[in-house]
Amino acid sequence: MPLTWPLAIVIVTVIFFGVVVAMAPANRRITLQRDELKAKHSEQFEKLAADYAALATELRDTQAAMKADVAAVRTSVESIEQMMRDVG
């Protein structure tokens, strides 16, 4: 019996669906493992995000304090320069 195109298409289709059905349990298992891994690392990610937010807030406060300090130094330097101009 020679292999004709319709028979070849049927054979390939049957093999394809056989592989899909055979791989379904493995796919389910991998999906469950992935979900467990995501749940496990979700807590670590939330802690890391909270630490990052705290660091960003601290950095913002530090920058504001430095800005105020630089403004104070700038004012002092300007007054010293003015005194130097008045004297000199």
TORBA-162464 format. One record per atom (N, C-alpha, C, O): residue in one letter; x, y, z. Coordinates in steps of 0.05 Angstrom, whole numbers, padded with zeros to 5 digits, always signed. Atoms other than C-alpha are relative to their C-alpha. Layout:
N
aXYZ...
! end
This chain:
88
m+00017-00024+00000m+00000+00000+00000m+00018+00025+00000m+00033+00030+00019p-00016-00024+00001p+00032+00064-00022p-00010+00022+00018p-00034+00023+00025l+00007-00022-00018l+00033+00125+00023l-00009+00024-00017l+00006+00035-00033t+00011-00022+00016t-00012+00178-00007t-00001+00025+00018t+00002+00023+00043w+00001-00025-00015w-00019+00251+00014w-00022+00001+00021w-00016+00008+00044p+00021+00000-00021p-00085+00244+00051p+00008-00018+00023p+00003-00011+00047l-00008+00019-00022l-00058+00184+00090l+00023+00012+00016l+00024+00009+00040a-00023-00012-00014a+00007+00221+00106a-00010+00023+00019a+00000+00025+00041i+00011-00021-00016i-00033+00281+00132i-00014-00011+00025i-00011-00001+00047v+00013+00013-00023v-00075+00235+00176v+00020-00011+00019v+00017-00007+00044i-00020+00012-00017i-00014+00200+00203i+00015+00022+00016i+00019+00020+00040v-00014-00022-00013v+00022+00266+00219v-00019+00013+00021v-00010+00020+00043t+00020-00012-00019t-00042+00293+00252t-00003-00018+00025t-00004-00008+00047v+00002+00019-00023v-00049+00230+00295v+00025+00001+00017v+00023+00001+00042i-00025-00002-00016i+00024+00234+00316i+00001+00026+00016i+00009+00026+00039f-00001-00026-00013f+00018+00308+00332f-00019+00000+00025f-00010+00008+00046f+00019+00001-00023f-00044+00298+00376f+00009-00020+00021f+00005-00015+00045g-00011+00019-00019g-00011+00238+00408g+00022+00012+00018g+00023+00009+00042v-00021-00014-00015v+00049+00280+00428v-00012+00021+00019v-00003+00024+00042v+00013-00021-00017v+00004+00336+00454v-00013-00013+00024v-00010-00003+00046v+00013+00013-00022v-00036+00288+00496v+00021-00012+00020v+00017-00011+00044a-00021+00011-00017a+00028+00254+00522a+00014+00021+00017a+00023+00016+00039m-00014-00021-00014m+00058+00321+00542m-00018+00016+00019m-00008+00032+00034a+00018-00015-00016a-00004+00348+00577a+00006-00003+00030a+00007+00017+00044p-00007+00002-00029p+00014+00319+00647p+00026+00015+00007p+00028+00028+00028a-00026-00015-00005a+00085+00347+00641a-00005+00030+00000a+00006+00044+00016n+00006-00028+00002n+00057+00414+00621n-00014+00009+00026n-00008+00031+00036r+00015-00007-00025r+00009+00414+00681r+00020+00001+00024r+00018+00019+00040r-00019+00001-00022r+00066+00395+00728r+00018+00024+00000r+00024+00036+00020i-00017-00023+00003i+00111+00450+00701i-00015+00025+00008i-00004+00043+00021t+00017-00024-00007t+00054+00501+00708t-00003+00002+00031t-00001+00023+00042l+00002+00000-00029l+00044+00480+00781l+00026+00008+00014l+00026+00024+00033q-00026-00007-00011q+00118+00485+00796q+00006+00030-00004q+00016+00043+00015r-00004-00029+00005r+00121+00554+00764r-00017+00017+00019r-00007+00037+00029d+00017-00015-00018d+00062+00578+00805d+00010-00001+00029d+00009+00019+00043e-00011+00003-00027e+00093+00551+00870e+00025+00018+00002e+00029+00031+00023l-00024-00017-00001l+00159+00586+00853l-00007+00029+00001l+00005+00045+00015k+00009-00028-00001k+00123+00652+00839k-00011+00007+00027k-00005+00029+00037a+00011-00005-00027a+00086+00647+00905a+00022+00002+00021a+00021+00019+00039k-00022+00000-00019k+00150+00632+00942k+00016+00026-00002k+00024+00037+00018h-00017-00023+00004h+00188+00690+00912h-00016+00026+00001h-00004+00048+00002s+00016-00024-00002s+00130+00739+00915s+00005+00014+00026s+00006+00039+00027e-00005-00012-00026e+00142+00750+00989e+00027+00014+00000e+00029+00036+00011q-00027-00012+00001q+00216+00764+00977q-00001+00025-00017q+00012+00045-00011f+00002-00024+00017f+00198+00812+00921f-00014+00023+00014f-00006+00046+00012e+00014-00021-00015e+00149+00850+00965e+00018+00012+00021e+00017+00036+00025k-00019-00010-00019k+00202+00856+01019k+00021+00018-00013k+00027+00039-00003l-00019-00016+00015l+00252+00881+00968l-00012+00026-00009l+00002+00047-00007a+00014-00024+00009a+00202+00931+00941a-00004+00019+00023a+00000+00044+00020a+00003-00017-00023a+00188+00957+01011a+00026+00012+00009a+00028+00036+00016d-00026-00011-00006d+00262+00964+01025d+00008+00022-00019d+00020+00042-00011y-00006-00020+00020y+00271+01002+00960y-00015+00025+00004y-00004+00047+00002a+00016-00024-00006a+00214+01049+00977a+00010+00015+00024a+00011+00040+00024a-00012-00014-00023a+00244+01063+01045a+00026+00014-00007a+00031+00036+00002l-00025-00012+00008l+00311+01076+01014l-00005+00025-00017l+00009+00045-00014a+00007-00023+00016a+00280+01123+00963a-00009+00023+00017a-00002+00046+00012t+00010-00022-00018t+00245+01162+01018t+00023+00011+00016t+00025+00036+00018e-00023-00010-00015e+00309+01166+01059e+00018+00017-00018e+00028+00038-00010l-00016-00016+00019l+00347+01190+00997l-00012+00027-00006l+00002+00047-00007r+00014-00025+00005r+00295+01243+00983r+00003+00019+00023r+00008+00043+00020d-00003-00017-00024d+00299+01268+01055d+00029+00010+00002d+00033+00033+00009t-00028-00008-00001t+00375+01269+01052t+00006+00021-00021t+00021+00040-00015q-00004-00021+00021q+00374+01308+00986q-00012+00026+00009q+00000+00047+00004a+00012-00025-00009a+00327+01359+01016a+00017+00013+00022a+00020+00037+00022a-00017-00011-00021a+00372+01367+01077a+00025+00011-00012a+00034+00033-00003m-00024-00011+00013m+00433+01375+01033m-00005+00025-00015m+00011+00043-00016k+00007-00024+00014k+00397+01426+00991k-00002+00024+00019k+00007+00046+00013a+00002-00021-00020a+00382+01466+01054a+00028+00008+00009a+00033+00032+00013d-00028-00006-00009d+00455+01460+01077d+00015+00016-00021d+00029+00035-00015v-00014-00015+00022v+00481+01483+01009v-00010+00028-00002v+00005+00047-00007a+00012-00027+00001a+00433+01542+01010a+00011+00017+00023a+00017+00040+00019a-00011-00014-00023a+00459+01561+01079a+00029+00008-00005a+00037+00030+00001v-00028-00006+00006v+00531+01556+01057v+00002+00022-00022v+00019+00039-00020r+00000-00020+00022r+00516+01596+00994r-00006+00028+00012r+00007+00048+00005t+00006-00026-00012t+00485+01651+01037t+00024+00010+00016t+00030+00034+00015s-00024-00008-00015s+00546+01652+01083s+00022+00010-00018s+00034+00030-00013v-00021-00008+00019v+00593+01656+01024v-00007+00027-00013v+00011+00044-00016e+00008-00026+00012e+00553+01713+00993e+00004+00023+00020e+00013+00044+00013s-00004-00021-00020s+00555+01752+01059s+00030+00005+00004s+00038+00028+00008i-00030-00004-00003i+00631+01740+01065i+00010+00015-00024i+00027+00033-00021e-00009-00015+00024e+00641+01763+00993e-00008+00029+00002e+00007+00047-00006q+00009-00028-00003q+00600+01825+01008q+00018+00015+00020q+00025+00038+00014m-00017-00012-00020m+00642+01840+01070m+00028+00006-00012m+00040+00026-00007m-00027-00004+00013m+00706+01830+01028m-00001+00024-00020m+00018+00039-00022r+00003-00022+00018r+00680+01879+00976r-00001+00027+00015r+00010+00047+00006d+00003-00025-00016d+00662+01930+01029d+00027+00008+00012d+00034+00032+00013v-00026-00006-00012v+00731+01924+01062v+00020+00007-00021v+00036+00026-00018g-00021-00003+00021g+00772+01920+00998g-00008+00020-00020g+00008+00025-00038
! end
